[in-house]
Amino acid sequence: MKPVGNNSSDSSKDGEDNTKAKKLDLSKVKVEPLFEDFVDFDKFSESDFRVVKVKSCEEVPKSKKLLKFTLNDGSGKDRIILSGIKNYYSAEDLVGKTLLAITNLPPRKMMGEESCGMLLSAICEYDGEEVLNLIMLDSNIPAGSKIY
């Protein structure tokens, strides 16, 4: 299963897709309703959204869903984030990509590994099937850049 609109796993050296996304039939897209409750701005601003670069990515042994990412978050230390996206992406296709992460979530153990953050994705239903697209950013944005 691949993300919606991606017709190939080919990518260029700099981590950007060099394929054209196929046009979606929007009549087949279903999204979740928006939340009706508001989030206080101060509470929202406590989340630390950062640009991260994928240094390496591998499947987590014995897990049907998890990929283990080693990321450059601009701090000078590697950040490990585990994400349950193995059904949507192959690990090798994500190396070199520029992604968006929340970096100030408390560490969480999954399958014996500690995950320090969360990668952001867009999820919808397409033609009756759930699809997921990682939020991928321009490769020219430096690791560690803060998102406001």
PyMOL CGO cylinders between C-alpha atoms (Angstrom):
from pymol import cmd
from pymol.cgo import CYLINDER

trace = [
    CYLINDER, 0.00, 0.00, 0.00, 1.42, 3.40, -0.97, 0.3, 1, 1, 1, 1, 1, 1,
    CYLINDER, 1.42, 3.40, -0.97, 0.41, 6.95, -0.12, 0.3, 1, 1, 1, 1, 1, 1,
    CYLINDER, 0.41, 6.95, -0.12, -2.36, 8.56, -2.17, 0.3, 1, 1, 1, 1, 1, 1,
    CYLINDER, -2.36, 8.56, -2.17, -1.08, 10.29, -5.29, 0.3, 1, 1, 1, 1, 1, 1,
    CYLINDER, -1.08, 10.29, -5.29, 2.31, 8.58, -5.33, 0.3, 1, 1, 1, 1, 1, 1,
    CYLINDER, 2.31, 8.58, -5.33, 2.75, 6.49, -8.44, 0.3, 1, 1, 1, 1, 1, 1,
    CYLINDER, 2.75, 6.49, -8.44, 6.35, 5.46, -7.89, 0.3, 1, 1, 1, 1, 1, 1,
    CYLINDER, 6.35, 5.46, -7.89, 8.89, 4.93, -5.14, 0.3, 1, 1, 1, 1, 1, 1,
    CYLINDER, 8.89, 4.93, -5.14, 11.66, 6.48, -7.23, 0.3, 1, 1, 1, 1, 1, 1,
    CYLINDER, 11.66, 6.48, -7.23, 13.29, 9.51, -5.65, 0.3, 1, 1, 1, 1, 1, 1,
    CYLINDER, 13.29, 9.51, -5.65, 16.16, 11.81, -6.47, 0.3, 1, 1, 1, 1, 1, 1,
    CYLINDER, 16.16, 11.81, -6.47, 19.43, 12.06, -4.52, 0.3, 1, 1, 1, 1, 1, 1,
    CYLINDER, 19.43, 12.06, -4.52, 18.38, 15.09, -2.47, 0.3, 1, 1, 1, 1, 1, 1,
    CYLINDER, 18.38, 15.09, -2.47, 15.37, 13.32, -0.98, 0.3, 1, 1, 1, 1, 1, 1,
    CYLINDER, 15.37, 13.32, -0.98, 12.72, 15.01, -3.10, 0.3, 1, 1, 1, 1, 1, 1,
    CYLINDER, 12.72, 15.01, -3.10, 10.30, 13.00, -5.21, 0.3, 1, 1, 1, 1, 1, 1,
    CYLINDER, 10.30, 13.00, -5.21, 11.05, 13.33, -8.90, 0.3, 1, 1, 1, 1, 1, 1,
    CYLINDER, 11.05, 13.33, -8.90, 7.75, 11.82, -9.99, 0.3, 1, 1, 1, 1, 1, 1,
    CYLINDER, 7.75, 11.82, -9.99, 4.53, 13.63, -10.69, 0.3, 1, 1, 1, 1, 1, 1,
    CYLINDER, 4.53, 13.63, -10.69, 1.65, 12.85, -8.35, 0.3, 1, 1, 1, 1, 1, 1,
    CYLINDER, 1.65, 12.85, -8.35, -1.34, 11.38, -10.09, 0.3, 1, 1, 1, 1, 1, 1,
    CYLINDER, -1.34, 11.38, -10.09, -4.55, 13.38, -10.00, 0.3, 1, 1, 1, 1, 1, 1,
    CYLINDER, -4.55, 13.38, -10.00, -6.93, 12.18, -7.28, 0.3, 1, 1, 1, 1, 1, 1,
    CYLINDER, -6.93, 12.18, -7.28, -10.60, 11.58, -7.84, 0.3, 1, 1, 1, 1, 1, 1,
    CYLINDER, -10.60, 11.58, -7.84, -11.80, 13.82, -5.00, 0.3, 1, 1, 1, 1, 1, 1,
    CYLINDER, -11.80, 13.82, -5.00, -15.22, 12.15, -4.99, 0.3, 1, 1, 1, 1, 1, 1,
    CYLINDER, -15.22, 12.15, -4.99, -13.45, 9.10, -3.49, 0.3, 1, 1, 1, 1, 1, 1,
    CYLINDER, -13.45, 9.10, -3.49, -11.79, 11.05, -0.63, 0.3, 1, 1, 1, 1, 1, 1,
    CYLINDER, -11.79, 11.05, -0.63, -13.35, 11.07, 2.83, 0.3, 1, 1, 1, 1, 1, 1,
    CYLINDER, -13.35, 11.07, 2.83, -11.80, 13.02, 5.71, 0.3, 1, 1, 1, 1, 1, 1,
    CYLINDER, -11.80, 13.02, 5.71, -12.60, 13.04, 9.40, 0.3, 1, 1, 1, 1, 1, 1,
    CYLINDER, -12.60, 13.04, 9.40, -14.76, 15.91, 10.64, 0.3, 1, 1, 1, 1, 1, 1,
    CYLINDER, -14.76, 15.91, 10.64, -13.00, 18.88, 12.23, 0.3, 1, 1, 1, 1, 1, 1,
    CYLINDER, -13.00, 18.88, 12.23, -12.90, 19.05, 16.02, 0.3, 1, 1, 1, 1, 1, 1,
    CYLINDER, -12.90, 19.05, 16.02, -15.57, 21.30, 17.44, 0.3, 1, 1, 1, 1, 1, 1,
    CYLINDER, -15.57, 21.30, 17.44, -13.61, 22.13, 20.60, 0.3, 1, 1, 1, 1, 1, 1,
    CYLINDER, -13.61, 22.13, 20.60, -11.04, 24.92, 20.46, 0.3, 1, 1, 1, 1, 1, 1,
    CYLINDER, -11.04, 24.92, 20.46, -7.50, 24.54, 21.76, 0.3, 1, 1, 1, 1, 1, 1,
    CYLINDER, -7.50, 24.54, 21.76, -6.14, 27.42, 23.80, 0.3, 1, 1, 1, 1, 1, 1,
    CYLINDER, -6.14, 27.42, 23.80, -3.33, 29.17, 21.90, 0.3, 1, 1, 1, 1, 1, 1,
    CYLINDER, -3.33, 29.17, 21.90, -0.96, 28.97, 24.88, 0.3, 1, 1, 1, 1, 1, 1,
    CYLINDER, -0.96, 28.97, 24.88, -1.52, 25.20, 25.11, 0.3, 1, 1, 1, 1, 1, 1,
    CYLINDER, -1.52, 25.20, 25.11, -0.99, 24.77, 21.36, 0.3, 1, 1, 1, 1, 1, 1,
    CYLINDER, -0.99, 24.77, 21.36, 2.21, 26.82, 21.43, 0.3, 1, 1, 1, 1, 1, 1,
    CYLINDER, 2.21, 26.82, 21.43, 3.71, 24.39, 23.97, 0.3, 1, 1, 1, 1, 1, 1,
    CYLINDER, 3.71, 24.39, 23.97, 4.13, 21.84, 21.14, 0.3, 1, 1, 1, 1, 1, 1,
    CYLINDER, 4.13, 21.84, 21.14, 7.60, 21.99, 19.59, 0.3, 1, 1, 1, 1, 1, 1,
    CYLINDER, 7.60, 21.99, 19.59, 7.25, 21.30, 15.85, 0.3, 1, 1, 1, 1, 1, 1,
    CYLINDER, 7.25, 21.30, 15.85, 10.64, 20.85, 14.15, 0.3, 1, 1, 1, 1, 1, 1,
    CYLINDER, 10.64, 20.85, 14.15, 12.03, 19.97, 10.75, 0.3, 1, 1, 1, 1, 1, 1,
    CYLINDER, 12.03, 19.97, 10.75, 13.92, 16.66, 10.87, 0.3, 1, 1, 1, 1, 1, 1,
    CYLINDER, 13.92, 16.66, 10.87, 16.08, 14.88, 8.30, 0.3, 1, 1, 1, 1, 1, 1,
    CYLINDER, 16.08, 14.88, 8.30, 16.00, 11.08, 8.04, 0.3, 1, 1, 1, 1, 1, 1,
    CYLINDER, 16.00, 11.08, 8.04, 19.53, 9.72, 8.53, 0.3, 1, 1, 1, 1, 1, 1,
    CYLINDER, 19.53, 9.72, 8.53, 18.44, 6.09, 8.59, 0.3, 1, 1, 1, 1, 1, 1,
    CYLINDER, 18.44, 6.09, 8.59, 15.24, 4.10, 8.74, 0.3, 1, 1, 1, 1, 1, 1,
    CYLINDER, 15.24, 4.10, 8.74, 14.73, 0.42, 9.48, 0.3, 1, 1, 1, 1, 1, 1,
    CYLINDER, 14.73, 0.42, 9.48, 11.96, -2.03, 10.25, 0.3, 1, 1, 1, 1, 1, 1,
    CYLINDER, 11.96, -2.03, 10.25, 11.50, -2.86, 13.93, 0.3, 1, 1, 1, 1, 1, 1,
    CYLINDER, 11.50, -2.86, 13.93, 12.01, -6.63, 14.36, 0.3, 1, 1, 1, 1, 1, 1,
    CYLINDER, 12.01, -6.63, 14.36, 8.83, -8.58, 15.19, 0.3, 1, 1, 1, 1, 1, 1,
    CYLINDER, 8.83, -8.58, 15.19, 6.63, -5.54, 14.53, 0.3, 1, 1, 1, 1, 1, 1,
    CYLINDER, 6.63, -5.54, 14.53, 4.01, -5.52, 11.77, 0.3, 1, 1, 1, 1, 1, 1,
    CYLINDER, 4.01, -5.52, 11.77, 3.71, -1.71, 11.79, 0.3, 1, 1, 1, 1, 1, 1,
    CYLINDER, 3.71, -1.71, 11.79, 6.75, 0.07, 13.19, 0.3, 1, 1, 1, 1, 1, 1,
    CYLINDER, 6.75, 0.07, 13.19, 9.62, 1.77, 11.43, 0.3, 1, 1, 1, 1, 1, 1,
    CYLINDER, 9.62, 1.77, 11.43, 12.55, 3.11, 13.47, 0.3, 1, 1, 1, 1, 1, 1,
    CYLINDER, 12.55, 3.11, 13.47, 13.85, 6.49, 12.31, 0.3, 1, 1, 1, 1, 1, 1,
    CYLINDER, 13.85, 6.49, 12.31, 17.23, 7.96, 13.23, 0.3, 1, 1, 1, 1, 1, 1,
    CYLINDER, 17.23, 7.96, 13.23, 16.81, 11.67, 12.69, 0.3, 1, 1, 1, 1, 1, 1,
    CYLINDER, 16.81, 11.67, 12.69, 18.86, 14.84, 12.56, 0.3, 1, 1, 1, 1, 1, 1,
    CYLINDER, 18.86, 14.84, 12.56, 16.80, 17.36, 14.54, 0.3, 1, 1, 1, 1, 1, 1,
    CYLINDER, 16.80, 17.36, 14.54, 19.45, 20.10, 14.48, 0.3, 1, 1, 1, 1, 1, 1,
    CYLINDER, 19.45, 20.10, 14.48, 20.52, 19.50, 18.10, 0.3, 1, 1, 1, 1, 1, 1,
    CYLINDER, 20.52, 19.50, 18.10, 23.76, 17.68, 17.25, 0.3, 1, 1, 1, 1, 1, 1,
    CYLINDER, 23.76, 17.68, 17.25, 22.42, 14.41, 18.74, 0.3, 1, 1, 1, 1, 1, 1,
    CYLINDER, 22.42, 14.41, 18.74, 20.50, 11.73, 16.88, 0.3, 1, 1, 1, 1, 1, 1,
    CYLINDER, 20.50, 11.73, 16.88, 16.78, 11.53, 17.70, 0.3, 1, 1, 1, 1, 1, 1,
    CYLINDER, 16.78, 11.53, 17.70, 14.99, 8.17, 17.52, 0.3, 1, 1, 1, 1, 1, 1,
    CYLINDER, 14.99, 8.17, 17.52, 11.30, 8.16, 16.61, 0.3, 1, 1, 1, 1, 1, 1,
    CYLINDER, 11.30, 8.16, 16.61, 9.25, 5.03, 15.99, 0.3, 1, 1, 1, 1, 1, 1,
    CYLINDER, 9.25, 5.03, 15.99, 6.25, 5.34, 13.71, 0.3, 1, 1, 1, 1, 1, 1,
    CYLINDER, 6.25, 5.34, 13.71, 3.55, 2.83, 12.78, 0.3, 1, 1, 1, 1, 1, 1,
    CYLINDER, 3.55, 2.83, 12.78, 3.72, 3.50, 9.04, 0.3, 1, 1, 1, 1, 1, 1,
    CYLINDER, 3.72, 3.50, 9.04, 5.33, 0.30, 7.73, 0.3, 1, 1, 1, 1, 1, 1,
    CYLINDER, 5.33, 0.30, 7.73, 2.16, -0.57, 5.77, 0.3, 1, 1, 1, 1, 1, 1,
    CYLINDER, 2.16, -0.57, 5.77, 2.48, 2.69, 3.82, 0.3, 1, 1, 1, 1, 1, 1,
    CYLINDER, 2.48, 2.69, 3.82, 6.22, 3.22, 3.27, 0.3, 1, 1, 1, 1, 1, 1,
    CYLINDER, 6.22, 3.22, 3.27, 9.34, 1.12, 2.90, 0.3, 1, 1, 1, 1, 1, 1,
    CYLINDER, 9.34, 1.12, 2.90, 12.20, 2.09, 5.20, 0.3, 1, 1, 1, 1, 1, 1,
    CYLINDER, 12.20, 2.09, 5.20, 14.73, 2.57, 2.40, 0.3, 1, 1, 1, 1, 1, 1,
    CYLINDER, 14.73, 2.57, 2.40, 12.46, 5.02, 0.54, 0.3, 1, 1, 1, 1, 1, 1,
    CYLINDER, 12.46, 5.02, 0.54, 12.46, 7.41, 3.52, 0.3, 1, 1, 1, 1, 1, 1,
    CYLINDER, 12.46, 7.41, 3.52, 16.21, 7.86, 4.01, 0.3, 1, 1, 1, 1, 1, 1,
    CYLINDER, 16.21, 7.86, 4.01, 17.18, 11.42, 3.12, 0.3, 1, 1, 1, 1, 1, 1,
    CYLINDER, 17.18, 11.42, 3.12, 13.64, 12.78, 3.38, 0.3, 1, 1, 1, 1, 1, 1,
    CYLINDER, 13.64, 12.78, 3.38, 12.82, 16.01, 5.22, 0.3, 1, 1, 1, 1, 1, 1,
    CYLINDER, 12.82, 16.01, 5.22, 9.91, 15.51, 7.62, 0.3, 1, 1, 1, 1, 1, 1,
    CYLINDER, 9.91, 15.51, 7.62, 7.94, 17.30, 10.32, 0.3, 1, 1, 1, 1, 1, 1,
    CYLINDER, 7.94, 17.30, 10.32, 8.03, 16.10, 13.94, 0.3, 1, 1, 1, 1, 1, 1,
    CYLINDER, 8.03, 16.10, 13.94, 6.78, 17.06, 17.38, 0.3, 1, 1, 1, 1, 1, 1,
    CYLINDER, 6.78, 17.06, 17.38, 9.92, 16.82, 19.48, 0.3, 1, 1, 1, 1, 1, 1,
    CYLINDER, 9.92, 16.82, 19.48, 8.80, 17.59, 23.03, 0.3, 1, 1, 1, 1, 1, 1,
    CYLINDER, 8.80, 17.59, 23.03, 6.49, 14.65, 23.68, 0.3, 1, 1, 1, 1, 1, 1,
    CYLINDER, 6.49, 14.65, 23.68, 7.59, 12.47, 26.60, 0.3, 1, 1, 1, 1, 1, 1,
    CYLINDER, 7.59, 12.47, 26.60, 9.59, 9.38, 25.53, 0.3, 1, 1, 1, 1, 1, 1,
    CYLINDER, 9.59, 9.38, 25.53, 7.44, 6.31, 24.94, 0.3, 1, 1, 1, 1, 1, 1,
    CYLINDER, 7.44, 6.31, 24.94, 8.52, 2.65, 24.77, 0.3, 1, 1, 1, 1, 1, 1,
    CYLINDER, 8.52, 2.65, 24.77, 7.25, 0.62, 21.85, 0.3, 1, 1, 1, 1, 1, 1,
    CYLINDER, 7.25, 0.62, 21.85, 8.37, -2.96, 21.18, 0.3, 1, 1, 1, 1, 1, 1,
    CYLINDER, 8.37, -2.96, 21.18, 11.19, -2.42, 23.70, 0.3, 1, 1, 1, 1, 1, 1,
    CYLINDER, 11.19, -2.42, 23.70, 12.51, 0.69, 21.92, 0.3, 1, 1, 1, 1, 1, 1,
    CYLINDER, 12.51, 0.69, 21.92, 12.18, 4.26, 23.18, 0.3, 1, 1, 1, 1, 1, 1,
    CYLINDER, 12.18, 4.26, 23.18, 10.58, 6.76, 20.82, 0.3, 1, 1, 1, 1, 1, 1,
    CYLINDER, 10.58, 6.76, 20.82, 11.30, 10.44, 21.40, 0.3, 1, 1, 1, 1, 1, 1,
    CYLINDER, 11.30, 10.44, 21.40, 8.67, 12.35, 19.44, 0.3, 1, 1, 1, 1, 1, 1,
    CYLINDER, 8.67, 12.35, 19.44, 6.12, 11.88, 16.69, 0.3, 1, 1, 1, 1, 1, 1,
    CYLINDER, 6.12, 11.88, 16.69, 6.28, 12.28, 12.93, 0.3, 1, 1, 1, 1, 1, 1,
    CYLINDER, 6.28, 12.28, 12.93, 3.30, 14.12, 11.45, 0.3, 1, 1, 1, 1, 1, 1,
    CYLINDER, 3.30, 14.12, 11.45, 1.13, 12.55, 8.78, 0.3, 1, 1, 1, 1, 1, 1,
    CYLINDER, 1.13, 12.55, 8.78, -2.07, 13.25, 6.91, 0.3, 1, 1, 1, 1, 1, 1,
    CYLINDER, -2.07, 13.25, 6.91, -4.67, 10.48, 7.02, 0.3, 1, 1, 1, 1, 1, 1,
    CYLINDER, -4.67, 10.48, 7.02, -7.82, 10.14, 4.98, 0.3, 1, 1, 1, 1, 1, 1,
    CYLINDER, -7.82, 10.14, 4.98, -9.97, 7.48, 3.41, 0.3, 1, 1, 1, 1, 1, 1,
    CYLINDER, -9.97, 7.48, 3.41, -9.63, 7.01, -0.34, 0.3, 1, 1, 1, 1, 1, 1,
    CYLINDER, -9.63, 7.01, -0.34, -12.01, 4.77, -2.25, 0.3, 1, 1, 1, 1, 1, 1,
    CYLINDER, -12.01, 4.77, -2.25, -12.95, 3.02, 1.02, 0.3, 1, 1, 1, 1, 1, 1,
    CYLINDER, -12.95, 3.02, 1.02, -9.36, 2.40, 2.18, 0.3, 1, 1, 1, 1, 1, 1,
    CYLINDER, -9.36, 2.40, 2.18, -7.40, 4.32, 4.83, 0.3, 1, 1, 1, 1, 1, 1,
    CYLINDER, -7.40, 4.32, 4.83, -4.32, 6.01, 3.42, 0.3, 1, 1, 1, 1, 1, 1,
    CYLINDER, -4.32, 6.01, 3.42, -1.51, 7.86, 5.12, 0.3, 1, 1, 1, 1, 1, 1,
    CYLINDER, -1.51, 7.86, 5.12, 0.91, 10.46, 3.78, 0.3, 1, 1, 1, 1, 1, 1,
    CYLINDER, 0.91, 10.46, 3.78, 3.90, 11.58, 5.82, 0.3, 1, 1, 1, 1, 1, 1,
    CYLINDER, 3.90, 11.58, 5.82, 4.26, 15.35, 5.83, 0.3, 1, 1, 1, 1, 1, 1,
    CYLINDER, 4.26, 15.35, 5.83, 7.36, 15.84, 3.66, 0.3, 1, 1, 1, 1, 1, 1,
    CYLINDER, 7.36, 15.84, 3.66, 9.01, 19.23, 3.40, 0.3, 1, 1, 1, 1, 1, 1,
    CYLINDER, 9.01, 19.23, 3.40, 11.37, 20.97, 1.00, 0.3, 1, 1, 1, 1, 1, 1,
    CYLINDER, 11.37, 20.97, 1.00, 14.87, 19.50, 1.35, 0.3, 1, 1, 1, 1, 1, 1,
    CYLINDER, 14.87, 19.50, 1.35, 16.35, 23.02, 1.53, 0.3, 1, 1, 1, 1, 1, 1,
    CYLINDER, 16.35, 23.02, 1.53, 14.83, 23.63, 4.99, 0.3, 1, 1, 1, 1, 1, 1,
    CYLINDER, 14.83, 23.63, 4.99, 17.55, 23.00, 7.60, 0.3, 1, 1, 1, 1, 1, 1,
    CYLINDER, 17.55, 23.00, 7.60, 17.13, 20.32, 10.27, 0.3, 1, 1, 1, 1, 1, 1,
    CYLINDER, 17.13, 20.32, 10.27, 15.98, 21.82, 13.54, 0.3, 1, 1, 1, 1, 1, 1,
    CYLINDER, 15.98, 21.82, 13.54, 14.02, 24.69, 11.98, 0.3, 1, 1, 1, 1, 1, 1,
    CYLINDER, 14.02, 24.69, 11.98, 11.06, 25.54, 14.21, 0.3, 1, 1, 1, 1, 1, 1,
    CYLINDER, 11.06, 25.54, 14.21, 7.56, 25.51, 12.73, 0.3, 1, 1, 1, 1, 1, 1,
    CYLINDER, 7.56, 25.51, 12.73, 5.21, 28.27, 13.89, 0.3, 1, 1, 1, 1, 1, 1,
]
cmd.load_cgo(trace, "trace")
